[in-house]
Amino acid sequence: MGDASAVTQPYLPVFRNVPAAGPGVCRVCHSGPNERRALKAPYEMCASCRRTTGGVFRHTPHVVPVSLCARRGDGTQLYDIVARHRGPVSPSGGPDRSTFLAATLARFHRAHRACLTRAAGGEFTLVTTVPVTRTDRPVEAFHPMLRVVGMVRDLMRLHRPVLLPGDSESALARLAGRESDDRAFHVIGGVGGARVLLVDDLFVSGARVQSAASALFRAGARAVVALVVARLVDPSSNATSARVWARASAERFDFERCCLCGPAAGCLDRPA
């Protein structure tokens, strides 16, 4: 990876700060809980994370998004970049998607390696990616993020593609419906005792990440921390999500801040 700062700096306005866990902010995905009662518990999980973590052998409580993004309204630029699979980041040109994602991960990892390491309880011994499970893209069945991770020097030295889609059609169907399933992935090669940095591009419901994390834990991984480029939120879904988005957008994005070391969001039971 070349100069990650030079690649990402012109695109700072497309990123949104990710709040730290706190009152009203999910301790797993770092966006607002959907149920009113969760506002009374500072480190409660949102309804989506309760659903996706409840159906697996073991989940990771450590999901670290670089940025929030939205599919509609303000903040769609990052979603548009991450959700596509190739091409430049804007109609007028700029770096291609892989270069942009690699630069984003490289810059964030350089700034927050210590935060990620603390979450894992020690130095990482393995970096791997979540494979694609969409059957309508057979050519991309093997990890479109492989190239991205391979462009980040600090990640590629520990990278091994140990996850593959499982053989259960019903499990993959559940995953497509944003429900986690232990059978959705299987592990090749030894991961016993490994501290794993699990990398993905877009976190929506968390079903893919948590199913992958569970497969790694079943295979003997000691710790799993998920690093994702963007967490998709819907500010129009409820008042809490709207407040999370407003707070995330209120200050200029800063790569020196992350959801593990940044300030807590404060009580979201009050107007932003």
Beta strands, then each sheet from edge to edge (+ up, - down):
strand 1: 63-70
strand 2: 88-90
strand 3: 93-96
strand 4: 126-129
strand 5: 163-165
strand 6: 185-187
strand 7: 195-203
strand 8: 223-233
sheet 1: 1+ 8+ 7+ 4+
sheet 2: 2+ 3-
sheet 3: 5+ 6-
end
